[in-house]
Amino acid sequence: MEKLTAEVNSLYESVVASTLSPEVKLMVLQQLEIIRRAVHEYRITGIMALQNALSGAVGEIALHREEFRRENGQEIEQFGRILKTLDALISVAMKAKPLLAPLVQYIPYLLGS
């Protein structure tokens, strides 16, 4: 999660300084902020925050695919890589939950409570 947050912060600054069109720049910056917030909320709401952020970003790209197609630059490619990373994290978390569920009842015992 720390690595993802660092990548999001780095891309945010790169997009601000980029030559992307104002419309695409604003869309990417908004989605990066939503992803950043979702990473922080993950500790509270779990995987749902990350899923909502990913689906929102993918939906934004789908709605404005022509604007994104016209843009070519490392910022758009890096945004895609961040979305792939987010998808991978969600996949791992979704698979890990069923594996860990039987152990949850033992956590208080393991922590000495």
C-alpha positions, 0 to 999 in steps of 0.5 A, spaced: 500 500 500 505 504 501 508 503 494 501 504 491 501 511 495 508 513 493 506 512 485 499 515 486 503 521 489 508 521 484 504 521 478 499 526 481 505 531 481 507 529 474 500 530 471 500 537 474 506 539 470 504 535 464 502 537 457 495 533 457 489 537 455 486 540 461 480 536 461 484 529 461 488 532 466 483 534 471 479 527 470 486 523 471 487 528 477 480 527 480 481 519 479 488 519 483 485 523 489 479 518 489 485 512 489 489 516 494 483 516 499 481 509 498 488 507 500 487 510 506 480 508 507 482 501 506 484 500 513 477 502 515 472 499 510 476 494 507 477 492 500 470 495 498 474 502 498 479 500 493 474 496 488 470 503 488 476 507 486 478 502 481 471 501 478 470 509 478 477 510 474 475 505 469 468 508 468 471 515 467 476 512 462 470 508 458 466 514 458 471 519 455 475 514 451 476 518 445 479 524 450 484 519 453 486 516 446 488 523 443 493 523 449 499 520 449 504 520 454 508 517 460 502 520 465 497 516 461 501 509 461 503 510 468 495 511 470 494 505 467 499 501 471 497 504 477 490 501 475 493 494 474 496 495 480 490 496 484 486 491 480 492 486 483 491 488 490 484 487 490 485 480 487 490 478 492 485 481 498 479 477 495 483 471 495 486 472 501 480 473 505 477 466 505 483 463 507 484 467 513 476 467 515 477 461 519 483 464 523 479 470 525 477 467 531 484 465 534 486 472 533 485 475 540 488 468 543 494 470 539 494 477 541 494 475 548 487 477 550 
